[in-house]
Amino acid sequence: MKQDVREFIAALLPALLLALWTLLLALGLWATLPAADRQPIWALLQERIALVLMAWMLASIALGVLLRRAWLRWGAASARLAEQAQVLVESEVVRELAVPGAAEVQALQRAINALVLQRSALQDDVDARVQAAARDIELERSRLAALMAELTQSVVVCNLDGRILLYNARARLQFRALSDAVAAGAELVGIGRSIYAVFDRELVAHALESVQQRLQRGAANPSAQFVTGTRGGQLLRVQMAPVRDPAAAESVLGFVLMLENITRDFADENARDHMLHQLTETSRASLGNLQAAVELLDDPELDPATRERFQGVVREEVAAMSARIREVAQHTTQAMKTRWPLEDMQGADLVATAARRIGERLGCRSAVDAVAPGLWLKVDSYSLLQALLYLAGRLVEEYRVRLLELRLAERDGRAQLDLVWTGAGLSTETVTGWETDAMRVDGAGSALSVRDVVERHGGAFWFERERVRHANVFRFLLPLAAEGRALENEDLLHGDSRPEFYDFDLFGAHEASAALAERLLAELSYTVFDTETTGLSPREGDRIIQIGATRIVAGKLRRQEVFEQLVDPARDLPAAGIAIHGITPAMVQGQPKIGEVLPAFHAFAQETVLVAHNAAFDMAFLQMEEAASGVRFTQPVLDTLLLSAVIHPQQESHSLEAIAERLGVTILGRHTALGDAMVTAEVFLKMVPLLAAMGITTLAQAREAAQKTYLARVRY
C-alpha cells in the first residue's frame, strides 16, 4: 500500500506542536520575568537541558503514536472505505465491504452494505423486466446465430471501414487455412479486425462503389463479384452485397462478403482446358495425316511397299488419337469422382443411416454391432452410402444373406468401417468384379464404382474372413475429421454453447480522425495477454514458455478470439517454476521456438492496444526476443497493476487476485497464460468505468496517470 503523506503528518504533528508550545511558553516567561530573575532560571535550565529534551521527545513519540493510530482508525479507514464504495457505485459489483476501523466507520460500512443489497434487489427487478421485454429480440439473435453457425458458405459482414462485425464458423476455418501461409498460423478473422489483412483495399472499395451506384439507379438487389488472390497464393471468388440502413434505403451501413476458395477448381479448369486444347490441336494434325494417307491408299497404282508405309501411318495416328481420348476420358472420370466435397460427419450417424437404409430398401435385417464413441469422419456420405447399399444389395440378391451388421472403430489414425455377414465367402474374382463394376442401386446406375469411391476418400477396401466368428467382412479404411473437430473442441473450451461471432454495434463505428492517444478507452480494441516463463530474470537467461491472449472489441470480451501457444525455450525448466505454472519439459518438447511464435502473436495483436497485469515484466520478455523474431511491438501498453494503483491508492495489495476480488471477478485457470489473460481482461473492463468516474477517459490520460503511480518505478 502507498504510504499516505497524511499518516506522516499525523505522526510528526505532536512533536511540532509540543516544540512550538514550549518555545512560546519560554518566550512568554522570559518576557515577563524581571532581569534579575532571568539569569538564575537560565542557569538552572542549562544544567537540565538534556532532561527537557528527553521529556519533549518521549511526549512527542507517545502523542505521535496515538495520533497516527487515530488517523488509521478514522481517516485512513474512511479513505479505504470510500475507494471500495466507489467500486460499488461505478460498477455492478455486489459484495459486502469489510474495512477495519472505528465504530463510526463500521456503522457507515453497515449502512453502505445495506444500500448495496437494496440496489441489488432493485437491479434484479429491473433486469427481470428488461429480460422479459427483450425476449423476442434475443430469440431473433439466437436464430441468426444458429443460421450463421450452420451455413456451409463462408460469410463475413463488415462496416464501411472494413472492420469485421460478423463471421461464421466456415469463414473462420477458411481464413485459418489462408493464415497458415500468411502469418505463421495467426488468426486473420476476428471481431473488429480489418478485412484488408486479406483483401486489397482498393479492390473492395471498387466493388463497394459499384454496388452503391447500382443501388442509386434503383436496383432491387445490387451485388458485385470479383476474384482475387491472397498473399498465401490462394484464389478466392467473392460476392459482395450491401447492408442497407432501415431508415434510408439508399444508405449503406456496410457490406456482406460471401467467399469461395476456387484455387483447386481454377487449377482443374486450367488443366482441363489445356487438355482439350491439346486434344484439338493434335487431333487436327492427326486427321490431316489420316486424310492424306487415305487419299494415297485409294491410288490403285501404289506399290506394295509404299502402301504398307501409309497403312503404318494410319495405324500410328489411330493409336495416338485413341491414347489421347483415353487420357481425356480418365480425366473426366476423375472429375466425376471429385464432384462431391468431403464433409465432416459423426461416425455413429453414418452407421445408423446405413443400417436403416439397408433394412428399408433390401428387406433384410440390419444391425449396428459396435461403434467407437466420438469418432468423426471426413467423407462424401452420399457416395459412401451408395457403395454400402450396392455391396449389401449384391449379397442379398446373389447369396441370400438375411442379416448384415455394421461396425466402426479407429485403426492407425483412420476409421475402419466393416460390413459383416455370415455364410458363404466370396472368391477374389467376385470381389474384384463387384469393386470395379459401375454401381447400381434401386435400379439406377452410377458412373462410379466402389473402387472410385474408395480412391475419392484416399482410403482402402478389401474382403477378409474372420475365422473365429465364422464371418465375412467388407472393410473400408476412411479418413478422420481431425481439423474440423479441433474447432469444436476449442469452442467448448473457450466459449458458450453457441459462439458469438458478431457484434452489430460496430455498424456505427468508423475510423476516428483523432490520434490514438486521444481516443476514448471505451472505443479502443485491446489484446490482453500474459506469458509464462522459466523464471523472473530475462536478462539472466530466462525465456518465455507460453503466450496466451484474448481480445476486447467494442467494450466486450471476445472469448472465442484467443491466442494460446506453448514455446520451446531451448533450455531447462526450473522445478520451482513447474510447481507454479504446471508446464513440464515434455509439454514444451517439440513445440515451436519463440522465433516462430512471436510473429504469429504480433499478427494477432496488430492494430490493438496491449494490456497486461504487471506489463513491464511481460514486455521485457517480448522485447528480449524482438531481434531474433524480426518483429517489434510498438503499440501502446496499459498495465492493470498501475491502473489499480490509480483507482485504489489506499489498498494494501494490487495483485491480480486482490484486484479480482475487489471488482467481483471470478478467477479460473490461474497461472496459465490464457487463464490469466482472461482474468486480466475482465478486470480491465471493470476498471474502465472507474477510471471514467475519475475523469480519465482517453488512452493518453490513462497512461499518464499510470506513470505517476509509485509502482511505475519497477523495472525488469
Long-range contacts (C-beta under 8 A, 24 or more apart in sequence): 1-650, 1-651, 1-652, 1-653, 2-645, 2-649, 2-650, 2-709, 2-710, 4-76, 4-79, 4-650, 6-71, 6-75, 6-76, 7-68, 7-71, 7-72, 7-76, 10-64, 10-67, 10-68, 10-70, 10-71, 10-75, 11-64, 11-65, 11-67, 11-68, 12-64, 13-64, 13-67, 14-59, 14-60, 14-62, 14-63, 14-64, 14-66, 14-67, 15-56, 15-57, 15-60, 15-61, 15-63, 15-64, 18-56, 18-59, 18-60, 18-63, 19-56, 19-60, 22-56, 73-101, 73-102, 73-105, 74-101, 74-102, 74-104, 74-105, 76-650, 77-101, 77-102, 77-105, 78-105, 78-108, 79-650, 80-650, 80-651, 81-105, 81-108, 81-109, 81-112, 83-647, 83-648, 83-649, 83-650, 83-651, 84-648, 84-662, 85-112, 86-690, 86-693, 87-648, 87-662, 87-663, 87-690, 88-112, 88-116, 89-693, 90-689, 90-690, 90-692, 90-693, 91-663, 91-664, 91-686, 91-689, 91-690, 92-123, 92-664, 93-662, 93-663, 93-664, 93-686, 94-120, 94-664, 95-664, 142-498, 144-502, 145-498, 145-499, 145-500, 145-501, 145-502, 146-498, 148-501, 148-502, 149-498, 149-499, 153-258, 153-259, 153-260, 154-258, 154-259, 154-260, 155-256, 155-257, 155-258, 155-259, 156-189, 156-195, 156-256, 156-257, 156-259, 157-243, 157-254, 157-255, 157-256, 157-257, 157-502, 158-195, 158-254, 158-255, 158-257, 159-253, 159-254, 159-506, 159-507, 159-508, 159-509, 159-510, 160-208, 160-252, 160-253, 160-254, 160-255, 160-510, 161-194, 161-509, 161-510, 161-511, 162-194, 162-195, 162-196, 162-201, 162-204, 163-192, 163-193, 163-194, 163-195, 163-506, 163-509, 164-189, 164-190, 164-191, 164-192, 164-193, 164-194, 164-195, 165-191, 165-192, 165-254, 165-502, 165-503, 165-504, 165-505, 165-506, 165-507, 166-501, 166-502, 166-503, 166-504, 167-501, 167-502, 168-501, 169-487, 169-499, 169-501, 171-259, 172-487, 172-501, 173-483, 173-484, 173-487, 174-259, 174-261, 177-234, 177-261, 178-230, 178-232, 178-234, 179-232, 179-603, 180-232, 181-230, 181-231, 181-232, 181-233, 181-234, 182-230, 182-231, 182-232, 182-603, 183-599, 183-600, 183-603, 184-596, 184-597, 184-599, 184-600, 184-603, 185-600, 186-563, 186-599, 186-600, 186-601, 186-602, 186-603, 186-604, 187-561, 187-563, 187-603, 187-604, 188-603, 190-551, 190-553, 190-558, 190-561, 191-501, 191-502, 191-503, 191-506, 191-551, 191-553, 191-554, 191-558, 191-561, 192-503, 192-506, 192-525, 192-551, 192-553, 192-554, 192-558, 193-607, 194-607, 195-257, 197-606, 198-230, 199-228, 199-238, 200-228, 203-228, 204-240, 207-238, 207-240, 208-240, 208-242, 208-252, 208-255, 211-240, 211-241, 211-242, 211-252, 211-255, 212-242, 212-252, 215-242, 215-244, 215-250, 215-252, 216-250, 227-262, 233-263, 234-261, 234-263, 235-261, 235-262, 235-263, 235-266, 236-260, 236-261, 236-262, 237-262, 243-507, 253-507, 254-507, 268-335, 271-331, 272-331, 272-335, 275-327, 275-328, 275-331, 276-328, 278-324, 279-324, 279-325, 279-328, 282-320, 282-321, 282-324, 283-321, 283-324, 286-317, 286-320, 286-321, 289-313, 289-317, 290-314, 290-317, 290-318, 293-317, 333-447, 333-452, 336-447, 336-448, 337-448, 337-452, 337-453, 337-455, 337-456, 338-456, 340-380, 340-382, 340-383, 341-380, 342-378, 342-379, 342-380, 342-457, 342-479, 343-378, 343-379, 343-380, 343-381, 344-376, 344-377, 344-378, 344-481, 344-484, 344-485, 345-376, 345-377, 345-378, 345-379, 345-381, 345-481, 346-375, 346-376, 346-377, 347-371, 347-372, 347-375, 347-376, 347-377, 347-408, 347-415, 348-373, 348-375, 348-408, 350-377, 350-379, 350-381, 350-384, 350-385, 350-408, 350-417, 351-406, 351-407, 351-408, 351-417, 353-381, 353-385, 354-385, 354-388, 354-389, 354-406, 355-406, 357-385, 357-389, 358-388, 358-389, 358-392, 358-404, 361-389, 361-393, 361-442, 362-389, 362-392, 362-393, 362-396, 363-396, 364-392, 364-396, 364-401, 364-402, 364-403, 364-404, 365-402, 365-403, 365-404, 366-392, 366-403, 366-404, 366-405, 366-406, 367-403, 367-404, 367-405, 367-406, 368-405, 368-406, 368-407, 369-405, 369-406, 369-407, 369-418, 369-420, 370-407, 370-408, 370-409, 371-407, 371-408, 371-409, 372-408, 372-409, 372-410, 375-408, 375-409, 375-410, 375-415, 375-480, 376-480, 376-481, 376-484, 376-485, 377-415, 377-478, 377-479, 377-480, 377-481, 378-478, 378-479, 378-480, 378-481, 378-484, 379-457, 379-478, 379-479, 380-453, 380-456, 380-457, 383-448, 383-453, 383-456, 384-453, 384-457, 384-476, 384-478, 386-439, 386-441, 386-446, 386-448, 386-453, 387-439, 387-450, 387-453, 387-454, 387-476, 388-419, 389-441, 389-442, 390-434, 390-439, 390-440, 390-441, 390-450, 391-419, 391-434, 391-450, 391-474, 392-419, 393-441, 394-434, 395-421, 399-423, 399-424, 410-480, 411-477, 413-480, 414-459, 414-477, 414-478, 414-479, 414-480, 415-477, 415-478, 415-479, 415-480, 416-475, 416-476, 416-477, 416-478, 417-475, 417-476, 417-477, 417-478, 418-473, 418-474, 418-475, 418-476, 419-473, 419-474, 419-475, 419-476, 420-466, 420-471, 420-472, 420-473, 421-471, 421-472, 422-469, 422-470, 422-471, 422-472, 423-472, 424-472, 425-465, 425-472, 426-463, 426-472, 431-462, 431-463, 435-461, 491-560, 494-559, 494-560, 494-562, 495-559, 495-560, 496-559, 499-560, 500-558, 500-559, 500-560, 501-560, 503-553, 503-554, 503-556, 505-554, 506-553, 506-554, 509-554, 516-609, 516-636, 516-699, 517-636, 517-698, 517-699, 517-700, 517-703, 518-698, 518-699, 518-700, 519-698, 519-699, 520-697, 520-698, 521-688, 521-691, 521-692, 521-696, 521-697, 521-698, 521-699, 521-702, 522-555, 522-688, 522-692, 522-697, 524-608, 524-609, 524-699, 525-551, 525-552, 525-553, 525-554, 525-607, 525-608, 525-609, 526-551, 526-552, 526-553, 526-608, 526-609, 526-610, 526-611, 526-638, 526-681, 526-684, 527-551, 527-604, 527-605, 527-608, 527-609, 527-610, 527-611, 528-552, 528-611, 528-612, 528-677, 528-678, 528-680, 528-681, 528-684, 529-563, 529-601, 529-605, 529-610, 529-611, 529-612, 529-618, 529-673, 529-677, 530-612, 530-613, 530-618, 530-673, 530-674, 530-676, 530-677, 530-680, 531-618, 531-621, 531-622, 531-673, 532-581, 532-583, 532-671, 532-672, 532-673, 533-577, 533-621, 534-569, 534-571, 534-572, 534-573, 534-574, 534-577, 535-574, 535-577, 536-617, 536-716, 537-716, 538-620, 538-621, 538-624, 538-716, 539-624, 539-716, 541-571, 542-621, 543-567, 543-569, 543-570, 543-571, 543-594, 543-621, 543-625, 544-569, 544-594, 544-621, 544-622, 544-625, 545-569, 545-573, 545-581, 545-583, 545-588, 546-581, 546-583, 546-672, 546-673, 547-597, 547-601, 547-673, 548-672, 548-673, 548-674, 548-675, 548-676, 548-677, 549-601, 549-604, 549-605, 549-673, 549-674, 549-677, 550-674, 550-677, 550-678, 550-681, 551-608, 552-611, 552-681, 552-684, 552-685, 555-685, 555-688, 557-678, 557-681, 557-682, 557-685, 559-678, 562-674, 563-600, 563-601, 563-604, 563-605, 564-673, 564-674, 565-591, 565-592, 565-597, 565-600, 565-601, 566-591, 567-591, 567-592, 567-593, 567-594, 567-597, 568-592, 568-593, 569-594, 580-671, 581-671, 581-672, 582-671, 582-672, 594-625, 594-628, 594-629, 595-625, 595-628, 595-629, 595-630, 598-622, 598-625, 598-626, 598-629, 598-631, 599-629, 599-630, 599-631, 602-629, 602-631, 602-633, 605-633, 605-635, 606-635, 607-635, 608-635, 609-635, 609-636, 609-637, 609-638, 609-699, 610-635, 610-636, 610-637, 610-638, 611-637, 611-638, 611-639, 611-640, 611-680, 611-681, 611-684, 612-637, 612-639, 612-640, 612-677, 612-680, 613-639, 613-640, 613-641, 613-656, 613-659, 613-676, 613-680, 613-683, 614-639, 614-641, 614-714, 615-639, 615-640, 615-641, 615-642, 616-714, 616-715, 616-716, 617-716, 620-716, 636-699, 636-703, 638-684, 638-699, 638-702, 638-703, 638-706, 639-706, 640-680, 640-683, 640-684, 640-687, 641-711, 642-706, 642-707, 642-709, 642-711, 642-712, 643-684, 643-687, 643-691, 643-702, 643-705, 643-706, 644-687, 645-706, 645-709, 645-710, 645-711, 646-691, 646-694, 646-696, 646-702, 646-705, 646-706, 646-708, 646-709, 647-687, 647-690, 647-691, 647-694, 649-709, 654-711, 656-680, 656-683, 659-683, 663-687
